[in-house]
Amino acid sequence: MEQEICIIDAFAHGPFTGNQAAICPLKFDQDYDDTFLLNIAREMNLSETAYIKILKDGDTFDKSSKFGLRWFTPETEVPLCGHATLASAASLFYTLGNKNEEIEFVTRKSGSLFARKHGEGITISLPLDKTLERIESIEGDWKIVCDEVSGNLPIEGVYLSKNLKYGLVHLKDSVSAEEFEAFTPNFHRLLNTSVTEWISVTMKGDKFKDKEGKSYDFVSRMFAPWLGVNEDPVTGSAHTTLSSFWSDILNKKKMRARQGRARKGTVNISVLDDRVELTGNAQVTLKGHLLL
């Protein structure tokens, strides 16, 4: 049996930038069990493998505007993945010939997500996470986590999203761009903690420049060894929380962010009432078939 698959770099500015996702389009009658889907994700060994599923008998990838969508890391299924959602839309638009301007993805735990063409890029609409709560007592597991994901740099505040079990460490403005990018956490130490399942470290972005010399509103790095991903290059789902956090601090609804260390990506952000729109480019880097 052959299974069509492609790899797409999401939030990229060319090949080998942004965050990779493997995308598998599944026809209506392809009902693989979860173990099989997880094994494909392990074979691909990327931070995320996404499965686009035709929902109605007779629908096609090129004409339908609504699909099912699931995401797997090499370790587990996850409830939301932003970069693989953008990559899934890119797969439909760029490799499967979908003619629609907007796609709706029906998910198991994150409701309906929407992706639309936006100039040369793609915009995805995700629920805005407003459930951050400040952690006042930094001790025990939280002390280990903060020391590792901050590189022992000075911290402004530590937060936890009740909705996503997502941690956020806000560094002080005194941290330099070089310091922010230099450290590597001890992932074995992180795996022995249980206060969060994934965590970002973030700071104001005025010290960071792109190739044209333009700065960012904020920058971040994201770590999720608990999910089998030590450091994720660009995480759309993390920006559902980061966007809310920085929108309040900067008093801005439209922002430009950068995530990553070795592989970097740019996210253009528009904060709405209860949703956030993330816009970025996508680059198809591989097309082929799995022989199963």
Secondary structure in CASP SS format (residue, H / E / C, confidence):
PFRMAT SS
TARGET T0000
AUTHOR 0000-0000-0000
METHOD secondary structure of the structure
MODEL  1
M C 1.00
E E 1.00
Q E 1.00
E E 1.00
I E 1.00
C E 1.00
I E 1.00
I E 1.00
D E 1.00
A E 1.00
F C 1.00
A C 1.00
H C 1.00
G C 1.00
P C 1.00
F C 1.00
T C 1.00
G C 1.00
N E 1.00
Q E 1.00
A E 1.00
A E 1.00
I E 1.00
C E 1.00
P E 1.00
L E 1.00
K C 1.00
F C 1.00
D C 1.00
Q C 1.00
D C 1.00
Y C 1.00
D C 1.00
D H 1.00
T H 1.00
F H 1.00
L H 1.00
L H 1.00
N H 1.00
I H 1.00
A H 1.00
R H 1.00
E H 1.00
M H 1.00
N C 1.00
L C 1.00
S C 1.00
E C 1.00
T E 1.00
A E 1.00
Y E 1.00
I E 1.00
K E 1.00
I E 1.00
L C 1.00
K C 1.00
D C 1.00
G C 1.00
D C 1.00
T C 1.00
F C 1.00
D C 1.00
K C 1.00
S C 1.00
S C 1.00
K E 1.00
F E 1.00
G E 1.00
L E 1.00
R E 1.00
W E 1.00
F E 1.00
T C 1.00
P C 1.00
E C 1.00
T C 1.00
E E 1.00
V E 1.00
P C 1.00
L C 1.00
C C 1.00
G H 1.00
H H 1.00
A H 1.00
T H 1.00
L H 1.00
A H 1.00
S H 1.00
A H 1.00
A H 1.00
S H 1.00
L H 1.00
F H 1.00
Y H 1.00
T H 1.00
L C 1.00
G C 1.00
N C 1.00
K C 1.00
N C 1.00
E C 1.00
E E 1.00
I E 1.00
E E 1.00
F E 1.00
V E 1.00
T C 1.00
R C 1.00
K C 1.00
S C 1.00
G C 1.00
S E 1.00
L E 1.00
F E 1.00
A E 1.00
R E 1.00
K E 1.00
H E 1.00
G C 1.00
E C 1.00
G E 1.00
I E 1.00
T E 1.00
I E 1.00
S E 1.00
L E 1.00
P E 1.00
L C 1.00
D C 1.00
K C 1.00
T C 1.00
L E 1.00
E E 1.00
R E 1.00
I C 1.00
E C 1.00
S C 1.00
I C 1.00
E C 1.00
G C 1.00
D H 1.00
W H 1.00
K H 1.00
I H 1.00
V H 1.00
C H 1.00
D H 1.00
E H 1.00
V H 1.00
S H 1.00
G C 1.00
N C 1.00
L C 1.00
P C 1.00
I E 1.00
E E 1.00
G E 1.00
V E 1.00
Y E 1.00
L E 1.00
S E 1.00
K C 1.00
N C 1.00
L C 1.00
K C 1.00
Y E 1.00
G E 1.00
L E 1.00
V E 1.00
H E 1.00
L E 1.00
K C 1.00
D C 1.00
S C 1.00
V C 1.00
S C 1.00
A H 1.00
E H 1.00
E H 1.00
F H 1.00
E H 1.00
A H 1.00
F C 1.00
T C 1.00
P C 1.00
N C 1.00
F H 1.00
H H 1.00
R H 1.00
L H 1.00
L H 1.00
N C 1.00
T C 1.00
S C 1.00
V C 1.00
T C 1.00
E C 1.00
W E 1.00
I E 1.00
S E 1.00
V E 1.00
T E 1.00
M E 1.00
K E 1.00
G C 1.00
D C 1.00
K C 1.00
F C 1.00
K E 1.00
D C 1.00
K C 1.00
E C 1.00
G C 1.00
K C 1.00
S E 1.00
Y C 1.00
D C 1.00
F E 1.00
V E 1.00
S E 1.00
R E 1.00
M E 1.00
F E 1.00
A E 1.00
P H 1.00
W H 1.00
L H 1.00
G C 1.00
V E 1.00
N E 1.00
E E 1.00
D E 1.00
P C 1.00
V C 1.00
T C 1.00
G C 1.00
S C 1.00
A H 1.00
H H 1.00
T H 1.00
T H 1.00
L H 1.00
S H 1.00
S H 1.00
F H 1.00
W H 1.00
S H 1.00
D H 1.00
I H 1.00
L H 1.00
N C 1.00
K C 1.00
K C 1.00
K E 1.00
M E 1.00
R E 1.00
A E 1.00
R E 1.00
Q E 1.00
G E 1.00
R C 1.00
A C 1.00
R C 1.00
K E 1.00
G E 1.00
T E 1.00
V E 1.00
N E 1.00
I E 1.00
S E 1.00
V E 1.00
L C 1.00
D C 1.00
D C 1.00
R E 1.00
V E 1.00
E E 1.00
L E 1.00
T E 1.00
G E 1.00
N C 1.00
A E 1.00
Q E 1.00
V E 1.00
T E 1.00
L E 1.00
K E 1.00
G E 1.00
H E 1.00
L E 1.00
L E 1.00
L C 1.00
END
